[in-house]
């Protein structure tokens, strides 16, 4: 029979998914391989925190890897979820071939919003992060703070006469 | 509502740009001189891209191509970035660019207030054009992929990179603390 202290330790470890020799894996989507404006500052931050020590490791995925391995939207998102912590250092769709933006970002929102990482929760929907340009321009437009912008939605069936009419109304 | 008489009210006299969201560095950008040509270019973009993006956008091509790229950190304007390869048009601001920097900060503050899930606390860049009537307008907001070269020295860029590094350090510390530090105590301080 284990002691109350041992039982508590067991429960604590289970609750924290902590097992002996378990290392923290940080999965980072870096975009272009070892490039980009965030990559060097991020690497430096990891070095300062000694993240490459035995207890932690950083694993990178580049847009080149994604294209090479023909990874789908699901593959990218599940790869990020597979670590203990996710990190996204670029606009995730950039440099990736044959990707559906709507699908990618809705999967990210579903899978990563409660997964520890950066960004997470509602910040995954930030339109500057997703580069949903009309979403942020439309907030600035009413006060005349940005270029006036006309949005044309891509639908299964496009009515170009209606678009033309709206543009010159 | 804001598209009312779009062509008539927003014409800079230099044609129109049909540009896509989810893109950087002018990818997929097309130029048109007339309404008919705008429609043709939209059709072309639709044929090429409707499987990957949900919409496209039409904007007036600016008469003045000069664009100031204001670098901010923590929503505070720091300096105007400089790229000699993209230095077209007629200048409408001079060092220290106080007016442009104030405008960029105001636009970013407005966006942050209106968008509750905006991530604007690290490095941001606000790209500013001037319309033919003299108003400043935001062309684009950029964060993770923002070029932020300084016009005068590398010191300002280095200072921003240092702030980004400290920002990531804080984010990583929080995440690791939250998840594991209480039971592991392995992170060297």
Boltz contact constraints between the chains, C-beta under 6 A:
constraints:
  - contact:
      token1: [A, 16]
      token2: [B, 183]
      max_distance: 6.0
  - contact:
      token1: [A, 18]
      token2: [B, 183]
      max_distance: 6.0
  - contact:
      token1: [A, 24]
      token2: [B, 180]
      max_distance: 6.0
  - contact:
      token1: [A, 38]
      token2: [B, 144]
      max_distance: 6.0
  - contact:
      token1: [A, 41]
      token2: [B, 161]
      max_distance: 6.0
  - contact:
      token1: [A, 41]
      token2: [B, 164]
      max_distance: 6.0
  - contact:
      token1: [A, 41]
      token2: [B, 165]
      max_distance: 6.0
  - contact:
      token1: [A, 41]
      token2: [B, 168]
      max_distance: 6.0
  - contact:
      token1: [A, 42]
      token2: [B, 168]
      max_distance: 6.0
  - contact:
      token1: [A, 44]
      token2: [B, 165]
      max_distance: 6.0
  - contact:
      token1: [A, 45]
      token2: [B, 165]
      max_distance: 6.0
  - contact:
      token1: [A, 45]
      token2: [B, 168]
      max_distance: 6.0
  - contact:
      token1: [A, 45]
      token2: [B, 169]
      max_distance: 6.0
  - contact:
      token1: [A, 45]
      token2: [B, 172]
      max_distance: 6.0
  - contact:
      token1: [A, 48]
      token2: [B, 169]
      max_distance: 6.0
  - contact:
      token1: [A, 49]
      token2: [B, 172]
      max_distance: 6.0
  - contact:
      token1: [A, 50]
      token2: [B, 188]
      max_distance: 6.0
  - contact:
      token1: [A, 55]
      token2: [B, 186]
      max_distance: 6.0
  - contact:
      token1: [A, 85]
      token2: [B, 175]
      max_distance: 6.0
  - contact:
      token1: [A, 90]
      token2: [B, 144]
      max_distance: 6.0
  - contact:
      token1: [A, 91]
      token2: [B, 144]
      max_distance: 6.0
  - contact:
      token1: [A, 91]
      token2: [B, 145]
      max_distance: 6.0
  - contact:
      token1: [A, 93]
      token2: [B, 22]
      max_distance: 6.0
  - contact:
      token1: [A, 100]
      token2: [B, 52]
      max_distance: 6.0
  - contact:
      token1: [A, 101]
      token2: [B, 22]
      max_distance: 6.0
  - contact:
      token1: [A, 101]
      token2: [B, 52]
      max_distance: 6.0
  - contact:
      token1: [A, 101]
      token2: [B, 53]
      max_distance: 6.0
  - contact:
      token1: [A, 102]
      token2: [B, 54]
      max_distance: 6.0
  - contact:
      token1: [A, 116]
      token2: [B, 175]
      max_distance: 6.0
  - contact:
      token1: [A, 116]
      token2: [B, 179]
      max_distance: 6.0
  - contact:
      token1: [A, 118]
      token2: [B, 171]
      max_distance: 6.0
  - contact:
      token1: [A, 119]
      token2: [B, 119]
      max_distance: 6.0
  - contact:
      token1: [A, 122]
      token2: [B, 117]
      max_distance: 6.0
  - contact:
      token1: [A, 123]
      token2: [B, 117]
      max_distance: 6.0
  - contact:
      token1: [A, 123]
      token2: [B, 119]
      max_distance: 6.0
  - contact:
      token1: [A, 125]
      token2: [B, 117]
      max_distance: 6.0
  - contact:
      token1: [A, 126]
      token2: [B, 117]
      max_distance: 6.0
  - contact:
      token1: [A, 126]
      token2: [B, 118]
      max_distance: 6.0
  - contact:
      token1: [A, 126]
      token2: [B, 119]
      max_distance: 6.0
  - contact:
      token1: [A, 128]
      token2: [B, 141]
      max_distance: 6.0
  - contact:
      token1: [A, 128]
      token2: [B, 143]
      max_distance: 6.0
  - contact:
      token1: [A, 129]
      token2: [B, 119]
      max_distance: 6.0
  - contact:
      token1: [A, 131]
      token2: [B, 21]
      max_distance: 6.0
  - contact:
      token1: [A, 131]
      token2: [B, 22]
      max_distance: 6.0
  - contact:
      token1: [A, 132]
      token2: [B, 21]
      max_distance: 6.0
  - contact:
      token1: [A, 133]
      token2: [B, 21]
      max_distance: 6.0
  - contact:
      token1: [A, 134]
      token2: [B, 57]
      max_distance: 6.0
  - contact:
      token1: [A, 136]
      token2: [B, 111]
      max_distance: 6.0
  - contact:
      token1: [A, 136]
      token2: [B, 141]
      max_distance: 6.0
  - contact:
      token1: [A, 139]
      token2: [B, 111]
      max_distance: 6.0
  - contact:
      token1: [A, 139]
      token2: [B, 114]
      max_distance: 6.0
  - contact:
      token1: [A, 139]
      token2: [B, 115]
      max_distance: 6.0
  - contact:
      token1: [A, 140]
      token2: [B, 138]
      max_distance: 6.0
  - contact:
      token1: [A, 141]
      token2: [B, 2]
      max_distance: 6.0
  - contact:
      token1: [A, 145]
      token2: [B, 107]
      max_distance: 6.0
  - contact:
      token1: [A, 145]
      token2: [B, 138]
      max_distance: 6.0
  - contact:
      token1: [A, 146]
      token2: [B, 137]
      max_distance: 6.0
  - contact:
      token1: [A, 146]
      token2: [B, 138]
      max_distance: 6.0
  - contact:
      token1: [A, 147]
      token2: [B, 59]
      max_distance: 6.0
  - contact:
      token1: [A, 147]
      token2: [B, 137]
      max_distance: 6.0
  - contact:
      token1: [A, 147]
      token2: [B, 139]
      max_distance: 6.0
  - contact:
      token1: [A, 148]
      token2: [B, 10]
      max_distance: 6.0
  - contact:
      token1: [A, 149]
      token2: [B, 57]
      max_distance: 6.0
  - contact:
      token1: [A, 149]
      token2: [B, 59]
      max_distance: 6.0
  - contact:
      token1: [A, 150]
      token2: [B, 3]
      max_distance: 6.0
  - contact:
      token1: [A, 150]
      token2: [B, 6]
      max_distance: 6.0
  - contact:
      token1: [A, 150]
      token2: [B, 58]
      max_distance: 6.0
  - contact:
      token1: [A, 151]
      token2: [B, 55]
      max_distance: 6.0
  - contact:
      token1: [A, 151]
      token2: [B, 57]
      max_distance: 6.0
  - contact:
      token1: [A, 152]
      token2: [B, 42]
      max_distance: 6.0
  - contact:
      token1: [A, 152]
      token2: [B, 56]
      max_distance: 6.0
  - contact:
      token1: [A, 153]
      token2: [B, 55]
      max_distance: 6.0
  - contact:
      token1: [A, 154]
      token2: [B, 46]
      max_distance: 6.0
  - contact:
      token1: [A, 154]
      token2: [B, 50]
      max_distance: 6.0
  - contact:
      token1: [A, 154]
      token2: [B, 54]
      max_distance: 6.0
  - contact:
      token1: [A, 154]
      token2: [B, 55]
      max_distance: 6.0
  - contact:
      token1: [A, 158]
      token2: [B, 46]
      max_distance: 6.0
  - contact:
      token1: [A, 160]
      token2: [B, 39]
      max_distance: 6.0
  - contact:
      token1: [A, 164]
      token2: [B, 39]
      max_distance: 6.0
  - contact:
      token1: [A, 167]
      token2: [B, 6]
      max_distance: 6.0
  - contact:
      token1: [A, 167]
      token2: [B, 7]
      max_distance: 6.0
  - contact:
      token1: [A, 168]
      token2: [B, 7]
      max_distance: 6.0
  - contact:
      token1: [A, 168]
      token2: [B, 35]
      max_distance: 6.0
  - contact:
      token1: [A, 169]
      token2: [B, 5]
      max_distance: 6.0
